[in-house]
Amino acid sequence: MTPADLLVFLAERGGCEFAVTACVRQGRGKKAHLHEIGVYRLIARGEAIQATGPSGQTRRLTRETFLDVFGGYEFREVRATGVLTDLGPLFG
């Protein structure tokens, strides 16, 4: 999943936390492979994305900043953690 696709996915499920594995593509051609960077926990909260990295450090990012920071990554293994931070989607 690309970073832009992930933003759309998160925006549609605002307030729910998802764990995703961030990867970078290394090599070229047939020798190219994905190298795992780590698992990030992401939540869309309004126009911001709350990102908690593998180190446990949490940052609030604008969508533009998210694309700048994670633009070179690919994401896989998107799974819900069961954490809800905003009840608005349940009642809206």
C-alpha positions in Angstrom: 0.0 0.0 0.0 1.4 3.4 -0.9 1.4 6.3 1.6 -1.4 8.1 -0.3 -3.5 5.0 -0.2 -2.9 4.6 3.5 -4.0 8.2 4.2 -7.3 7.5 2.4 -7.7 4.2 4.3 -7.1 6.0 7.7 -9.3 8.9 6.8 -12.2 6.6 6.1 -11.7 5.0 9.5 -10.9 8.1 11.6 -10.4 7.6 15.3 -9.4 3.9 14.9 -5.8 2.9 15.5 -4.1 0.6 12.9 -0.7 -1.1 13.1 1.2 -1.2 9.8 4.5 -2.5 8.8 6.7 0.1 7.0 9.0 -1.2 4.3 11.5 0.2 1.8 12.3 -1.4 -1.5 16.0 -2.2 -1.9 17.8 -3.3 -5.1 16.7 -3.2 -8.7 15.0 -5.5 -11.1 14.7 -9.2 -10.1 17.0 -8.7 -7.1 14.7 -6.0 -5.6 13.1 -6.9 -2.2 11.2 -5.2 0.6 13.2 -4.5 3.8 11.0 -4.0 6.9 11.7 -0.9 8.9 9.3 -1.5 11.7 5.7 -1.4 12.9 4.0 2.0 13.1 0.7 2.7 14.9 -1.4 5.3 13.0 -4.6 7.1 13.8 -6.4 9.7 11.6 -7.6 12.5 13.9 -9.4 15.1 11.9 -6.8 16.5 9.4 -3.9 15.2 11.4 -2.3 11.8 11.6 -1.0 10.5 14.9 2.0 8.3 14.3 3.8 6.1 16.9 7.0 4.6 15.7 8.8 1.5 16.6 10.7 3.4 19.3 7.4 4.3 21.0 7.7 8.0 20.2 4.4 9.7 19.1 4.1 12.6 16.7 1.1 14.5 15.2 1.7 15.1 11.5 -0.3 17.0 8.9 -1.2 15.0 5.8 1.5 16.8 3.8 4.2 16.1 6.4 3.1 12.5 6.6 3.6 12.2 2.8 7.0 13.9 3.1 8.2 11.6 5.9 6.8 8.3 4.6 6.7 9.0 0.9 9.5 6.5 0.1 7.9 3.7 2.2 5.5 0.9 1.3 3.1 -0.4 3.9 1.8 -3.9 4.4 0.0 -5.9 7.1 -2.5 -3.2 8.0 -4.4 -4.4 11.0 -6.7 -2.8 13.5 -5.4 -2.7 17.0 -8.9 -2.3 18.6 -8.0 1.1 20.1 -10.6 3.8 19.5 -9.5 7.4 20.3 -12.5 9.2 18.9 -16.1 8.2 19.2 -17.3 10.6 16.6 -17.3 8.0 13.7 -19.5 5.8 15.8 -22.2 8.5 16.1 -21.7 10.5 12.9 
